[in-house]
C-alpha cells in the first residue's frame, strides 16, 4: 500500500516539475517572455526615433539639406569641395 502511494506521489511530483505545464516549462516561458518584452521595448524606441526623423524630414529644411549633403554629396552653387586622401593605418 505504501509503495503504491509512494509511486503515485513520485509520478505526480515528476509531472509537476518536468511536465508540459511543469515548473521548468513555466521558468522557460518566463525567460522567453522577458526576452520578447526587451525586444519589444527596443523596437518601440527605434520606432519613435524613426517617427521623429520623418517629422524632421517633412518640416525641417536644414535637416533635409544636411542629409542631402552628407548622403548624396549635394553642394550649393559657388561652393568648392576639397577632398583629401585618407591615410592608411599602419599595423
One Martini backbone bead per residue (centre of mass of N, CA, C, O) as a GRO file, in nm:
protein
   91
    1UNK     BB    1   0.059   0.062  -0.023
    2UNK     BB    2   0.304   0.253   0.013
    3UNK     BB    3   0.417   0.205  -0.270
    4UNK     BB    4   0.180   0.324  -0.423
    5UNK     BB    5   0.192   0.610  -0.298
    6UNK     BB    6   0.484   0.667  -0.379
    7UNK     BB    7   0.437   0.637  -0.685
    8UNK     BB    8   0.224   0.858  -0.711
    9UNK     BB    9   0.397   1.087  -0.597
   10UNK     BB   10   0.625   1.065  -0.805
   11UNK     BB   11   0.449   1.113  -1.053
   12UNK     BB   12   0.344   1.394  -0.971
   13UNK     BB   13   0.621   1.527  -0.928
   14UNK     BB   14   0.733   1.488  -1.210
   15UNK     BB   15   0.501   1.653  -1.362
   16UNK     BB   16   0.541   1.918  -1.199
   17UNK     BB   17   0.836   1.965  -1.312
   18UNK     BB   18   0.851   1.811  -1.627
   19UNK     BB   19   0.614   1.897  -1.762
   20UNK     BB   20   0.435   2.095  -1.979
   21UNK     BB   21   0.330   2.247  -1.687
   22UNK     BB   22   0.581   2.287  -1.542
   23UNK     BB   23   0.828   2.450  -1.379
   24UNK     BB   24   1.032   2.457  -1.613
   25UNK     BB   25   0.839   2.571  -1.827
   26UNK     BB   26   0.770   2.831  -1.679
   27UNK     BB   27   1.056   2.941  -1.673
   28UNK     BB   28   1.102   2.950  -1.979
   29UNK     BB   29   0.861   3.140  -2.043
   30UNK     BB   30   0.965   3.379  -1.875
   31UNK     BB   31   1.225   3.419  -2.034
   32UNK     BB   32   1.092   3.467  -2.307
   33UNK     BB   33   0.920   3.709  -2.221
   34UNK     BB   34   1.156   3.894  -2.146
   35UNK     BB   35   1.284   3.899  -2.430
   36UNK     BB   36   1.038   4.012  -2.582
   37UNK     BB   37   1.007   4.273  -2.416
   38UNK     BB   38   1.285   4.386  -2.489
   39UNK     BB   39   1.240   4.395  -2.797
   40UNK     BB   40   0.991   4.574  -2.786
   41UNK     BB   41   1.124   4.820  -2.658
   42UNK     BB   42   1.335   4.862  -2.879
   43UNK     BB   43   1.133   4.894  -3.114
   44UNK     BB   44   0.984   5.139  -3.001
   45UNK     BB   45   1.228   5.326  -2.995
   46UNK     BB   46   1.289   5.310  -3.299
   47UNK     BB   47   1.011   5.415  -3.388
   48UNK     BB   48   1.033   5.696  -3.260
   49UNK     BB   49   1.284   5.786  -3.417
   50UNK     BB   50   1.152   5.760  -3.698
   51UNK     BB   51   0.925   5.962  -3.649
   52UNK     BB   52   1.113   6.205  -3.600
   53UNK     BB   53   1.249   6.192  -3.878
   54UNK     BB   54   0.997   6.239  -4.046
   55UNK     BB   55   0.931   6.516  -3.933
   56UNK     BB   56   1.202   6.646  -4.011
   57UNK     BB   57   1.179   6.591  -4.321
   58UNK     BB   58   0.905   6.759  -4.352
   59UNK     BB   59   1.000   7.044  -4.178
   60UNK     BB   60   1.327   7.043  -4.193
   61UNK     BB   61   1.546   7.191  -4.408
   62UNK     BB   62   1.823   7.153  -4.273
   63UNK     BB   63   1.810   6.848  -4.244
   64UNK     BB   64   1.766   6.783  -4.540
   65UNK     BB   65   2.032   6.915  -4.634
   66UNK     BB   66   2.225   6.739  -4.466
   67UNK     BB   67   2.148   6.474  -4.603
   68UNK     BB   68   2.216   6.556  -4.894
   69UNK     BB   69   2.516   6.614  -4.838
   70UNK     BB   70   2.608   6.349  -4.701
   71UNK     BB   71   2.475   6.119  -4.893
   72UNK     BB   72   2.488   6.286  -5.200
   73UNK     BB   73   2.685   6.545  -5.237
   74UNK     BB   74   2.566   6.810  -5.211
   75UNK     BB   75   2.573   7.149  -5.346
   76UNK     BB   76   2.626   7.466  -5.379
   77UNK     BB   77   2.661   7.738  -5.526
   78UNK     BB   78   2.998   7.824  -5.523
   79UNK     BB   79   3.118   7.561  -5.421
   80UNK     BB   80   3.399   7.404  -5.262
   81UNK     BB   81   3.554   7.086  -5.277
   82UNK     BB   82   3.756   6.907  -5.049
   83UNK     BB   83   3.972   6.625  -5.105
   84UNK     BB   84   4.122   6.389  -4.898
   85UNK     BB   85   4.332   6.157  -4.841
   86UNK     BB   86   4.345   5.866  -4.686
   87UNK     BB   87   4.503   5.722  -4.437
   88UNK     BB   88   4.691   5.457  -4.372
   89UNK     BB   89   4.700   5.209  -4.150
   90UNK     BB   90   4.933   5.093  -3.928
   91UNK     BB   91   5.008   4.790  -3.752
   0.00000   0.00000   0.00000
